[in-house]
Amino acid sequence: MIHVIGDIILDCYINGSVDKVSPEAPVPIVNIRSQENRLGGAGNVASVLSDFKTAVKVWTSFASDEAGETIQRLLLNRQIEVHNFQTSEISTRKTRILAGGQQVVRLDEEKKSLPISNNALKSIASQINPRDQVIISDYDKGLLPFLGDFLYALKQKKVETYVDPKGSDFGKYKNCFLIKPNMKELRLATLEKPDMDIDAKVGLSIQNVGADACLLTKSADGMSLYSSDKKQDFGIISSEVYDVTGAGDTVIAALAFARSKQLSLIDAASFSNYCAAYAVTKIGCAQMDIPELTNIMSQNEAFLNILSDTTRQ
């Protein structure tokens, strides 16, 4: 099983068209055509894993409000197991209004939740088996406290833990197996070392966290995997980019899935690179379409083998 621990978000997409400007203010009038709710944040990570037909459990928090009821229903529809700590006063919701495929405005409803207690973290650790993987999906909504002791307990069990970080202090994730920052997050975590080059900043971050590896995502420059004093670059895979929303979620979910199928870390990173290239061709958080991914990865037998496992289940 793959466990996803972190902040869950309800992503609401309102699609419409713009034919005129409001007489009340110089803003477009959006004529609503449709509305769709999707799982975001840790929910999107879990959704990607469910697309791969792997067993997944989300440890998160949302409130007993309208958005929370929708989150619960979406998780149930996808057969995603969930433990709700209920430390949130309101459920986080992001409403994106789109016209002609372009985002016009985004409305955020959120309030910091209380963090998971140390006793709760110990309880989670006791329920995770050595063959499991763990993803930490941090969206800085207050749920995740310092995780060093928790991650150390999992390290002792030889459980691989993958962290999608947020904020300027990566020490929060001490003892993780792999950390996956983007360029902005790396810069924030190394503000005191502005003259360092990227490779040195990654090395410093790995040292501070005590991680085995770092997967640095670099937007249009692809991604780089750092492990055992080695660096492997993965170039951007050519695709028509429509929306980068959720691309980082796709990367870390695909990486953990590939590792659960016994792929090497380098092959797992390459697999996640292909999945991210597919995700950005879709509006919003993309569902993994296995036939489309199979076509994209048609030249790689190892990738085809793990994708074919999803269709046999």
C-alpha positions in Angstrom: 0.0 0.0 0.0 1.1 3.6 -0.6 0.2 6.0 2.2 -0.3 9.7 1.4 -0.1 12.1 4.4 -0.9 15.7 4.0 -3.2 18.6 3.1 -6.2 17.8 1.0 -7.9 20.4 -1.2 -11.1 20.5 -3.1 -10.5 21.9 -6.6 -13.6 23.4 -8.2 -13.6 24.3 -11.9 -16.3 26.6 -13.2 -16.2 26.6 -17.0 -17.9 29.3 -19.1 -17.6 31.8 -21.8 -17.1 35.6 -21.9 -19.1 37.6 -24.4 -19.1 41.0 -22.7 -17.6 43.2 -20.0 -19.6 44.2 -16.9 -21.1 47.7 -16.8 -20.4 47.8 -13.1 -16.7 47.4 -13.3 -14.1 46.7 -16.0 -14.3 42.9 -15.5 -15.5 40.1 -17.8 -18.9 38.5 -17.3 -18.5 34.7 -17.3 -21.6 32.8 -18.5 -21.4 29.5 -16.6 -21.6 26.4 -18.7 -20.5 23.6 -16.4 -18.9 22.9 -13.0 -16.6 20.1 -11.9 -15.1 19.1 -8.5 -11.8 17.3 -8.3 -9.4 16.2 -5.5 -6.4 18.5 -5.1 -3.3 18.5 -2.9 -2.8 15.2 -1.2 -6.1 14.2 -2.8 -4.6 14.6 -6.2 -1.6 12.5 -5.3 -4.0 9.8 -4.1 -6.1 10.1 -7.3 -3.0 9.6 -9.5 -2.2 6.4 -7.5 -5.8 5.2 -7.8 -5.5 5.7 -11.6 -2.6 3.2 -11.5 -4.9 0.8 -9.6 -2.7 0.7 -6.5 -3.9 0.4 -3.0 -3.7 3.9 -1.4 -4.7 5.4 2.0 -4.9 9.2 2.7 -4.2 10.6 6.1 -5.5 14.1 6.1 -8.0 16.6 7.6 -11.1 18.3 6.3 -14.1 19.7 8.0 -17.8 18.6 8.2 -18.9 21.3 5.8 -20.2 21.2 2.2 -16.6 21.1 0.7 -15.7 18.3 3.2 -18.7 16.3 2.2 -17.7 16.6 -1.5 -14.2 15.5 -0.6 -15.5 12.5 1.2 -17.7 11.6 -1.7 -14.9 11.9 -4.3 -12.6 9.7 -2.2 -15.3 7.1 -1.9 -16.0 7.2 -5.6 -12.3 6.4 -6.3 -12.2 3.7 -3.5 -9.5 5.6 -1.7 -9.3 4.8 2.0 -9.1 7.9 4.2 -8.4 8.8 7.8 -9.7 12.2 8.6 -8.1 13.8 11.7 -10.7 16.5 11.6 -8.4 19.2 12.8 -9.7 21.7 10.3 -12.2 24.4 11.0 -13.1 24.6 7.3 -12.2 22.5 4.3 -9.8 24.0 1.9 -11.4 24.8 -1.5 -9.9 26.5 -4.6 -12.4 27.6 -7.2 -11.0 28.3 -10.6 -13.2 30.2 -13.1 -12.2 29.5 -16.7 -13.5 31.0 -20.0 -12.4 29.6 -23.3 -9.9 27.3 -21.5 -8.2 30.2 -19.8 -8.3 30.9 -16.1 -10.0 34.2 -15.3 -9.8 34.2 -11.5 -9.2 31.9 -8.6 -11.1 32.0 -5.3 -9.5 30.4 -2.2 -11.4 29.4 0.9 -8.9 28.2 3.6 -7.9 28.5 7.2 -4.8 26.8 8.8 -5.7 23.6 10.5 -4.3 22.2 13.8 -1.3 19.9 13.3 -1.3 16.2 13.6 -0.3 15.2 17.2 2.8 13.2 17.9 0.6 10.4 19.3 -1.3 10.3 16.0 2.0 10.1 14.0 3.1 7.2 16.2 -0.2 5.5 15.5 0.3 6.0 11.7 3.8 4.6 11.9 2.6 1.5 13.7 0.2 0.8 10.8 2.7 1.1 8.0 4.4 -2.1 6.9 8.0 -2.4 5.5 6.7 -3.1 2.0 4.7 0.1 2.0 5.7 3.5 0.6 4.8 6.8 2.2 4.3 10.2 0.4 4.3 13.4 2.4 2.2 16.0 0.5 2.8 19.3 2.2 0.7 22.3 1.0 1.4 24.4 4.2 -2.1 24.3 5.5 -1.0 23.6 9.0 -1.6 19.8 9.2 2.0 18.6 9.2 4.3 19.3 12.2 8.0 18.5 12.5 8.2 15.0 11.0 11.8 13.9 11.9 10.9 11.4 14.6 8.1 9.9 12.5 10.3 9.6 9.4 13.1 8.1 11.5 10.7 5.4 12.8 9.8 4.6 9.2 13.4 4.6 8.2 14.1 2.0 10.9 11.4 -0.2 9.2 13.2 0.4 5.8 10.1 2.2 4.5 10.8 4.6 1.6 9.4 8.0 2.3 9.0 10.7 -0.5 8.5 14.3 0.5 6.9 17.1 -1.6 8.1 20.0 0.6 6.8 23.5 1.3 8.3 26.4 3.1 11.8 27.5 3.8 12.8 24.8 6.4 13.5 21.4 5.0 14.6 20.3 8.5 10.9 19.6 9.1 11.4 16.5 6.9 14.6 15.1 8.5 15.2 11.4 7.9 13.1 11.1 4.7 14.3 8.9 1.8 13.8 11.4 -1.0 12.8 15.0 -1.1 11.3 16.6 -4.3 11.5 20.4 -4.3 11.0 22.6 -7.3 13.4 25.4 -8.1 11.4 28.0 -6.1 11.3 25.7 -3.0 15.0 25.0 -3.3 15.8 28.7 -3.4 13.6 29.4 -0.3 15.3 26.6 1.6 18.8 28.0 0.8 18.3 31.7 1.1 21.3 32.0 3.4 23.5 30.6 0.5 22.6 32.9 -2.4 26.0 32.4 -4.1 25.8 28.6 -4.2 25.1 27.0 -7.6 22.1 24.6 -7.9 24.1 21.4 -7.4 25.6 22.7 -4.2 22.2 23.9 -2.9 20.8 20.4 -3.5 23.8 18.8 -1.8 23.3 21.1 1.2 19.6 20.3 1.3 20.2 16.5 1.2 22.8 16.9 4.0 20.4 19.0 6.2 17.6 16.5 5.7 19.6 13.4 5.9 17.9 12.1 2.7 19.2 9.5 0.4 18.2 11.4 -2.7 16.6 14.5 -4.2 14.5 14.9 -7.3 14.6 18.5 -8.4 11.9 19.5 -10.8 12.9 22.4 -13.0 9.8 23.3 -15.1 10.9 23.8 -18.7 14.3 22.4 -17.9 13.0 19.0 -16.9 14.2 17.4 -13.7 17.4 16.1 -12.0 17.9 13.2 -9.7 20.7 13.4 -7.1 21.7 10.3 -5.3 24.9 8.7 -4.0 27.0 11.6 -5.2 25.6 11.1 -8.7 23.4 13.3 -10.8 21.0 12.2 -13.6 19.3 14.8 -15.7 15.9 14.2 -17.4 15.1 16.6 -20.2 11.7 18.0 -20.8 9.5 15.7 -22.9 8.0 17.7 -25.7 4.3 18.3 -25.2 1.8 21.1 -25.6 1.5 22.6 -22.2 -2.0 23.7 -21.2 -1.8 23.7 -17.4 0.9 22.9 -14.8 -1.6 22.5 -12.0 -0.9 19.3 -10.1 2.2 18.3 -12.1 4.3 18.1 -8.9 1.7 15.8 -7.4 1.9 13.6 -10.5 5.7 13.4 -10.3 5.8 12.2 -6.7 2.8 9.8 -7.1 4.3 8.2 -10.3 7.7 7.9 -8.6 6.3 6.1 -5.6 4.2 3.9 -7.8 7.2 2.9 -10.0 9.3 2.2 -6.9 6.5 0.0 -5.6 6.9 -2.0 -8.8 10.6 -2.5 -8.1 11.9 -0.1 -10.7 15.3 1.5 -10.0 15.3 5.0 -8.7 16.6 6.3 -12.0 13.9 4.4 -14.0 11.2 5.5 -11.5 12.3 9.2 -12.0 12.2 8.8 -15.8 8.7 7.2 -15.5 7.5 10.1 -13.4 8.9 12.5 -16.0 6.8 11.0 -18.7 3.7 11.1 -16.5 4.3 14.8 -15.7 4.7 15.5 -19.5 1.3 13.9 -20.0 -0.3 15.8 -17.0 0.5 19.3 -18.3 -1.4 18.6 -21.5 -4.7 18.6 -19.5 -6.6 21.4 -17.8 -6.4 21.0 -14.0 -5.3 17.9 -12.2 -5.1 15.3 -14.8 -6.5 11.7 -14.6 -3.9 9.2 -15.7 -5.2 7.6 -18.9 -3.4 4.3 -19.1 -3.9 3.7 -22.9 -2.5 7.2 -23.6 0.5 6.7 -21.3 1.1 3.3 -22.9 1.3 5.1 -26.2 3.7 7.8 -24.9 6.0 5.2 -23.3 5.8 2.7 -26.1 9.6 2.4 -26.5 10.3 1.4 -22.8 9.5 -2.2 -22.0 9.9 -1.7 -18.2 7.3 1.1 -18.2 4.9 -0.9 -20.4 5.2 -3.8 -18.0 4.1 -1.8 -14.9 1.4 -0.1 -16.9 0.0 -3.4 -18.1 -0.2 -4.5 -14.5 -2.8 -1.8 -13.9 -5.1 -3.1 -16.7 -5.0 -6.7 -15.4 -6.3 -5.8 -12.0 
